[in-house]
Amino acid sequence: MSRVSLPHDAKAGPTKPEVRAVLASKLALTGSDHFAEVGSCTGAVTITAARRAGRVTALERKGNRLDVTRKNLAANDVDADIELREAEAPEGLPDDADALFLGGSRNYEAILDHAVETGVDRIVMNVSRLEVAGAATEAFRERDILEEVVQFQVSHGYELAGATSFDSENPVYMLVGSASEDVAADGGSPTETEATDGGQR
């Protein structure tokens, strides 16, 4: 994965590099994809996605954070069709997105409804709070779009008394789903056996 330079601070931590790597794998973006993002903030995910997708539409409801996104995009070598919108989701979302990322939980149920209505093929939502993760998982299930929930935690080593110890980041809950008609035609959610065999790894 190419490095992402974030010289400008949005006073809200960017999505960590390790989380972006997993996110990129789940989104599986290609040059023909239109990627939509809710909550661009520092632009870390925007940049990562723009290096893979043909088109990017990034929403940020706070103008100052959108300015940070714009500045960080300029600081990186990104050659893509990118539209930044100062807008609230779901109202500002495009109707033709192939992949959608929710970087937070604000209005997520209405956003998921929009994803279902427009048939978004790949949907990923990151959550850092356990209670919200549980509620969001149920929201995905209620709409028959849940494919998997991944929980992971990253630790970084540091030197301590001539040896190596670790500082751990807060856990991340990543909900992955699809609202495409192809998935619905195949029967939607995995069977109980598939869910048991294909759980968290």
Disulfide bonds with the S-S distance in Angstrom:
none
